[in-house]
Amino acid sequence: MSRIIQTRCEHTHAEAGGVKVFTLRADGADTGFLDALQPGGHVAIRYPDFSGTPRQRLYSITRMNEPDLFEIAVKRTGRRGVSDYLHSTVKEGSIIPLQYAASTVTVASISNFHRVVMLAGGIGITLPIALIREFASLSRSGKHVPAVTLLLCFPRVADIPFLHELLELGLTTEWFTFRVFVTREDIQACTHFQPGRPSDHFLEALQQPDAVVICGSHTFAHQFRQRVANWFPRARLFAESFTPPTSPSEPPGAPLTSARLLLAETGLVIEADTNKNILDNLETNHISIRSQCRSGICGSCRLRIVSGNCRFEPDFCLSDGDRANGYALACCTFPKSGDVTIALHASR
Ligand code: FES
């Protein structure tokens, strides 16, 4: 079991759209942990939700202020989960336990590309803002940075966090281009703002990037992954999402279904909520299973469906061969009905 790092909240401030920025200090953390703290990386927080159940959730590091002082941005969702509980309880001086820090997409991983397109949806902006701030700092000190185009999709203009910072950067630098696509508000198109989502026509007009970073909800990342592969077939694709797939909706009037999860290794049986994925069902029943992103990207919650009826949401890491052999991701798989037998310690 990894050591828990206790961080102390030194400052909080509110951003637009129900987003709060927490500045945390990792007092006394060892060098290995501090080295893992990177702008654009993420930290795994272990914190209760409103029911009092401790849960692990990942948040992007939006800025490093000092080697042990960093910021995360957390959006209130109204679902009474960990993010909402952080909003309600964390103040200056509060202690927040971290399980680990890690990085998937960092400045180092994309700075050697010439042209980078970032596609962000909603709170997925937290990764691009971290990278763009770092590039701005490098550029100010005369270093080479890639040409970055940020395409941000957001429901309403007034809810966009970090908007003024991004607009100012877009207006004052050569290397950064910023466009906002407003999905749920009737707006007049202008230089920086357009209604709707990025159209095929708009994307075809962009210069071919050599790297594309997609960040947003599971649905957003999945929808854009295929389109990006068609538009920019030669680009290296990076995806990050910490928002789980939404539960599949039943057609109106569909009969209620019940399901049970049977654990092949132990014979344990639990009643399953068919609106929750297998990962949530296991955690609700205090059965531990590895997980990180909760969004089908990292692959750490891989298991095997031995038998039973499930719904599978798209993921980003299993091959067709894996699926044919019964492998699945607990965060992307929903028990559908009847008995579902799963093997948690699934080897390849
Ligand atoms: S937790 Fe990352 S793929 Fe399921």
Residues whose N, C-alpha, C, O or C-beta is under 5 A from the ligand:
A	BS01	FES	S291 Q292 C293 R294 S295 G296 I297 C298 G299 S300 C301 L329 C331
